[in-house]
Amino acid sequence: MIDSSKRTKVVVVGGGFAGIEVIRHLAKSSLPLDITLISNNPFFQYYPSLYRLVVGATVNHVSIPLTAIVPKHVNLNIDTYTGIDQTRQCIILKSGAEISYDYLVMALGSEPNYFGIDGMETHSKSFLSIDKAVALNTYFLDLITQAKTMSKEEAAMKLHTIIVGAGPSGVELAGVLGTYLVQQAKKQGIDPALIKVDLLDSGARVLPAIPEKASALVAAQLQKKGVTLYTNYGVNACDEHCVIAADKNLDAGGKPKNSEPVHMEAGTIIWTAGTKISTAFNTIPNITMTDRKRVQVSSTLTLPSDDKIFIAGDGSGTLYSGLAQTAIDQGKYIARAIEQKIAGKVVNPYIPQPGIFVIPVGKGWAILNKKQFVSSGHAAWLIRILVDGNYFLSITSPQHVLNMLKN
Ligand SMILES: Cc1cc2nc3c(=O)[nH]c(=O)nc-3n(C[C@H](O)[C@H](O)[C@H](O)COP(=O)(O)OP(=O)(O)OC[C@H]3O[C@@H](n4cnc5c(N)ncnc54)[C@H](O)[C@@H]3O)c2cc1C
């Protein structure tokens, strides 16, 4: 137990879903705390809506300055974490500053993972950050302008997009991209029939994390939107305008339909198929990784070898890590656990909670799934809007949310 007559120093690294939740809850604590949030980004990025930037939404819809979230009595430090000294209980920042802690929460999130696929990182586009999503929107608008002067064959190739990865990000983008590009093409007097969007995945179905019947509904909705699905296509390589994939589909006799690699030409290749936890987690000495390549944690989300350090969000090796809902849930748990530790109380184990998936496919339609419950259509889409709005209201002022909506 820490001397409660002193202010306990709690340092949170990472201003994303998990980090903000820890801060929000600890900021309301009646205990004498000295709380610091360190983040390398002055904005909170709402990843579930990043795809909307690619189709023209404004940045204000998906990001909030940390200054509009973090209470005044919390120290906000925009800097990059680079290392840790566990013996001296301090972390080291890029600026050279050292920040000491009594409790440390590492909530560094994820980064793209290209699984070493030849050419993928160089030649594909991504929208896994605000800057990249905005750049992708600008790229598409420029492409459509340039297509006015192209031959029909060249325009057809350049206006063909392959999205690799049929998880939530790939599905959400595929659900809106075609419609948006058709609108833009019409504005520029380009034949909208030249727009083509394919969604490709190495798995047997879209959204493998939800039940098969829900996945089938999503596939049908995507096809209605004109998206061509290629499932069981494992991408092996990529260059600027071509994806090379192994077609793992079998014919009626159980033999591979295609024994040769398939070359799929496209003007734009977008990678959404993988993330891995931030490489900054590797700076912590003696951590071990789980089978799913997340940091091994104790039953109370601390490092097994150091109960002053909590691992939160995508980095932590728990059952449902990799979801915003899990990061929020863990943030809440960790804030409470820190208070309990300071008060010398027993900390009960963290119990992972399954999330609810609400994934929109185009405007006005979404799939909702919790365990075996599945619902789809307009009501599910409205629920997603409510979920997003409710989350924003939980972290910032109603006035700020109103301004986001106006923008
Ligand atoms: C495109 C996309 C769509 C998604 N859609 C959904 C969805 O619909 N539903 C869902 O539940 N989940 C979704 N997710 C997953 C969800 O966003 C993550 O699970 C969640 O963000 C994890 O929270 P976190 O706090 O661990 O990390 P993050 O929210 O990523 O926060 C990490 C923070 O750490 C900061 N940081 C990183 N490195 C450093 C450093 N060295 N020093 C200082 N600060 C640092 C970052 O700037 C960031 O602020 C999506 C993810 C992506 C990428």
The ligand as a Gaussian input file, in Angstrom:
#p B3LYP/6-31G(d) Opt

LIG

0 1
 C       -9.914000       1.522000     -38.801000
 C      -10.297000       0.907000     -37.492000
 C      -11.636000       0.649000     -37.219000
 C      -12.024000       0.080000     -35.999000
 N      -13.350000      -0.152000     -35.755000
 C      -13.732000      -0.654000     -34.552000
 C      -15.115000      -0.832000     -34.241000
 O      -16.001000      -0.561000     -35.052000
 N      -15.441000      -1.329000     -33.009000
 C      -14.493000      -1.638000     -32.064000
 O      -14.855000      -2.062000     -30.953000
 N      -13.175000      -1.484000     -32.341000
 C      -12.775000      -0.986000     -33.542000
 N      -11.441000      -0.819000     -33.824000
 C      -10.441000      -1.219000     -32.812000
 C      -10.271000      -0.124000     -31.771000
 O      -10.096000       1.134000     -32.371000
 C       -9.080000      -0.459000     -30.875000
 O       -9.317000      -1.710000     -30.287000
 C       -8.900000       0.616000     -29.810000
 O       -8.530000       1.832000     -30.398000
 C       -7.832000       0.175000     -28.796000
 O       -7.728000       1.156000     -27.817000
 P       -6.306000       1.481000     -27.182000
 O       -6.556000       2.489000     -26.131000
 O       -5.597000       0.226000     -26.857000
 O       -5.478000       2.128000     -28.385000
 P       -5.754000       3.456000     -29.209000
 O       -7.155000       3.874000     -29.134000
 O       -5.135000       3.222000     -30.539000
 O       -4.858000       4.521000     -28.447000
 C       -3.463000       4.427000     -28.407000
 C       -2.924000       5.807000     -28.103000
 O       -1.545000       5.728000     -27.811000
 C       -0.852000       6.780000     -28.466000
 N        0.527000       6.327000     -28.617000
 C        0.974000       5.302000     -29.383000
 N        2.315000       5.174000     -29.244000
 C        2.710000       6.128000     -28.372000
 C        3.974000       6.502000     -27.815000
 N        5.103000       5.855000     -28.129000
 N        4.006000       7.555000     -26.964000
 C        2.881000       8.223000     -26.631000
 N        1.662000       7.895000     -27.114000
 C        1.575000       6.861000     -27.971000
 C       -1.634000       6.939000     -29.765000
 O       -1.420000       8.210000     -30.351000
 C       -3.062000       6.789000     -29.270000
 O       -3.530000       8.016000     -28.758000
 C      -11.033000      -0.254000     -35.037000
 C       -9.682000       0.002000     -35.308000
 C       -9.313000       0.573000     -36.516000
 C       -7.839000       0.850000     -36.777000

